[in-house]
Amino acid sequence: MARLTGAPGGCASRPRLGGDPQCACAHDPATVSDPGGLCAATAKGQATRRAWVADGEVVTQSALAFHWRTSTRTVQRELKREQIFGFHIDGQTYVIAEFLRVDRLMATAVSSALRGLSPETKLVFWKRAHGALGGRTVCEILESERPVPALARVTELAQVWVAEDGVKRPE
């Protein structure tokens, strides 16, 4: 594979193809050579994810394991199997705080129904108010209604999201 350095729109210190995984600017917005380039976008994304940690939008795997009264290893296994999803931030995997509002069965059922979508799309699904749910969020529905019918409504909506995204789900 070709090795390109200083590619337009990127960091001048990072090889673009087949190069080092970390550039010299470390994606720090203060040291990025091209504020409109790839490294600047990466730096902004990393800063946003760090803010999620600081704001409590995401929590550690161990916090989720404690809340669900299970082991961190079980949470890691569910992440690996895509039964739940997370975000890799500064060398650690975090999960969405919404998982603390519902039980493990509900979180894994909804997240499994979203299999094939990006973690960012799954996050939007969990956080937004849905017209199909009467203008409420997933957690609001799961907390306010009888568990089984509420879970059925939410997983059905999740499957519609996957179908609309054009992702082929495994049977």
Order of alpha helices (4+ residues) and beta strands (2+ residues): alpha-beta-alpha-alpha-beta-beta-alpha-alpha-alpha-alpha
